[in-house]
Amino acid sequence: MTEIQLLIADNQPLTLSGLRTAVAGQSDIEVLAECASPDRLMDAVRKHSPDVLLVSTDFFEEKLDALERLVMEIEETRVVLLTNRKDPSFLEEALRCGAKGVIQREWPIQQIPVAIRKVTNGGFWVERTVAERVLENILNGHPVENPETRKIASITQREREVITLICQGFRNKKIAGTLHISEATVSHHLTSIYRKLEVDDRIALVIYSAKQSLVTF
């Protein structure tokens, strides 16, 4: 029987121990390595090239755009998330970002090998009642809202104008002159934009704006 090569990642030693226990004695699953630091996760995946990465959502601080970037980097590895979250919006977004499964921390550990085999064979693994709520929302005409939609909706018209000029390469002084506001006000708007969209700088803002079609290039 071909072994499924697994990498487990969690920043809690007790959780890592529990995950090892969950797959111990499974003849078809081999734990290649463990990772306890988000900063070392990508290096660990590149080094070991596992079939499945079982990783805590704490590694992403529950910012699923980071998960999406990870999935794009490791196309051959299937990602299964370990989480306490149960809300349908989180589940749908996790799957949209490329996760093949979501395991609740409270589940019996016997479920973990089953989930790993399922995603290895090309399937998905989600908690049934949560999946049913997602499906019910969709069938009732209430699709689960993308978290990015909420972020974008919080941006004011003036902030959109600032974003547009940032994406055109304007510096703060030129933005201030164009919008007839002070440079201090421009800085205030930028601080608000970074906070609302959860980006760190101008480059990240431009990338985010292009990805989410906030502006037309």
C-alpha positions in Angstrom: 0.0 0.0 0.0 1.3 3.4 -1.0 1.9 5.6 2.0 0.4 9.1 2.3 3.1 11.5 3.3 1.9 14.0 5.8 3.3 17.2 7.3 1.5 18.5 10.4 1.8 22.2 11.5 0.5 23.7 14.7 2.0 26.2 17.2 0.8 24.2 20.2 3.0 21.3 21.3 0.1 19.4 22.8 -1.8 19.7 19.5 1.1 18.3 17.5 1.3 15.4 19.9 -2.4 14.8 19.5 -2.1 14.8 15.7 0.8 12.4 15.8 -1.3 10.1 18.0 -4.2 10.4 15.6 -2.3 8.8 12.7 -0.1 6.5 14.8 -0.5 2.9 13.7 -2.0 3.9 10.3 0.0 1.8 7.9 -0.8 4.0 4.9 0.0 7.4 6.6 3.6 8.6 7.4 4.3 11.8 9.3 7.3 13.2 7.4 7.8 16.2 9.7 6.2 18.7 12.1 6.3 22.4 12.0 5.6 24.6 15.0 6.3 28.0 13.5 4.4 29.9 10.8 7.7 31.4 9.6 9.1 28.0 8.8 6.0 26.5 7.2 6.9 27.2 3.6 10.5 25.9 4.0 9.2 22.7 5.6 6.7 22.1 2.8 9.3 22.7 0.1 11.8 20.5 1.9 9.5 17.5 2.4 7.0 17.9 -0.4 4.2 16.1 1.5 1.0 14.7 -0.1 -1.1 16.4 2.6 -0.4 19.4 4.8 -2.5 19.4 8.0 -2.2 23.0 9.3 -3.8 25.1 12.0 -5.6 28.2 10.9 -3.7 30.0 13.7 -0.7 30.0 11.3 -2.6 32.4 9.0 -4.1 34.4 11.8 -7.4 33.4 10.1 -6.5 35.7 7.1 -7.4 33.3 4.3 -5.7 35.3 1.6 -2.5 34.0 3.2 -3.9 30.5 2.7 -4.6 31.2 -0.9 -1.0 32.3 -1.5 0.3 29.2 0.2 -1.9 26.9 -1.9 -0.7 28.6 -5.1 2.9 27.9 -4.0 2.4 24.2 -3.2 0.1 23.0 -6.0 1.0 19.3 -5.5 0.2 19.3 -1.7 -3.4 19.1 -0.5 -4.1 21.4 2.4 -6.4 20.5 5.3 -7.2 23.1 7.9 -7.5 22.5 11.6 -9.8 25.1 13.2 -12.3 26.0 15.9 -14.3 28.0 13.4 -17.8 26.6 12.4 -19.4 29.6 10.6 -20.4 28.8 7.0 -18.8 31.9 5.6 -15.4 30.8 6.9 -15.8 27.3 5.5 -16.8 28.5 2.0 -14.0 31.0 1.9 -11.5 28.3 3.0 -12.5 26.0 0.2 -12.5 28.8 -2.3 -9.0 29.6 -1.3 -7.9 26.1 -2.0 -8.3 24.1 1.2 -9.4 20.5 0.5 -10.7 19.9 3.9 -11.6 21.5 7.2 -11.3 19.6 10.5 -12.8 20.9 13.8 -10.5 20.6 16.8 -13.3 19.1 18.8 -13.8 16.2 16.5 -12.7 12.7 17.6 -9.2 12.0 16.5 -10.3 8.9 14.6 -11.8 11.3 12.0 -8.4 12.7 11.1 -7.0 9.7 9.1 -10.3 9.4 7.3 -10.2 13.0 6.3 -6.6 12.6 5.1 -7.4 9.6 2.9 -10.4 11.4 1.5 -8.5 14.5 0.3 -5.6 12.3 -1.0 -8.1 10.5 -3.2 -9.3 13.7 -4.7 -12.2 14.5 -2.5 -13.1 17.2 0.0 -13.7 16.8 3.8 -16.0 19.2 5.7 -18.2 18.8 8.7 -21.6 17.7 7.5 -23.8 20.1 9.4 -21.7 23.1 8.4 -21.7 22.0 4.8 -25.5 21.6 4.9 -25.8 25.2 6.2 -23.7 26.5 3.4 -25.8 24.6 0.8 -29.0 25.8 2.4 -27.9 29.4 2.2 -27.1 29.0 -1.5 -30.3 27.1 -2.4 -32.4 29.8 -0.5 -30.7 32.5 -2.6 -28.5 33.7 0.2 -25.0 32.9 -0.8 -22.4 33.2 1.9 -20.7 36.6 1.7 -17.1 36.7 0.7 -15.2 38.4 3.6 -13.4 40.6 1.1 -16.8 42.0 0.1 -17.3 43.3 3.6 -13.9 44.9 3.7 -14.5 46.7 0.3 -18.0 47.8 1.4 -16.4 49.7 4.3 -14.3 51.9 2.0 -15.7 55.4 1.6 -16.0 57.2 -1.7 -13.1 59.5 -0.8 -11.0 56.5 0.2 -11.7 55.0 -3.2 -10.5 58.2 -4.9 -7.3 57.9 -2.9 -6.9 54.3 -3.8 -7.4 55.1 -7.5 -4.6 57.7 -7.4 -2.3 55.4 -5.4 -2.7 52.8 -8.2 -1.8 55.5 -10.7 1.5 56.0 -9.0 0.7 59.4 -7.3 2.6 60.3 -4.1 0.8 61.9 -1.1 1.6 65.5 -2.2 0.2 65.0 -5.6 -2.9 63.2 -4.2 -3.4 66.1 -1.9 -3.3 68.6 -4.8 -5.5 66.6 -7.0 -8.2 66.1 -4.3 -7.7 69.6 -2.8 -7.0 68.2 0.7 -4.0 68.4 3.0 -1.2 65.8 3.0 -2.1 65.0 6.6 -5.6 64.2 5.4 -4.2 61.9 2.7 -2.1 60.1 5.4 -5.1 59.7 7.5 -7.1 58.2 4.6 -4.2 55.8 3.9 -4.1 54.6 7.5 -7.8 54.0 7.4 -7.5 52.1 4.1 -4.7 49.9 5.2 -6.6 49.0 8.4 -9.9 48.3 6.6 -8.3 46.2 3.8 -5.7 44.6 6.1 -2.8 45.5 3.8 0.6 46.9 5.0 1.8 49.3 2.4 1.2 50.9 -1.0 2.5 48.0 -3.0 0.2 45.5 -1.2 -2.7 48.0 -1.7 -2.1 48.1 -5.4 -1.9 44.3 -5.7 -5.1 43.9 -3.6 -6.9 46.6 -5.6 -6.1 44.8 -8.9 -7.1 41.4 -7.5 -10.4 42.6 -6.2 -11.1 44.9 -9.2 -11.2 48.0 -7.0 -9.7 50.0 -9.8 -9.4 49.6 -13.6 -5.9 49.6 -14.9 
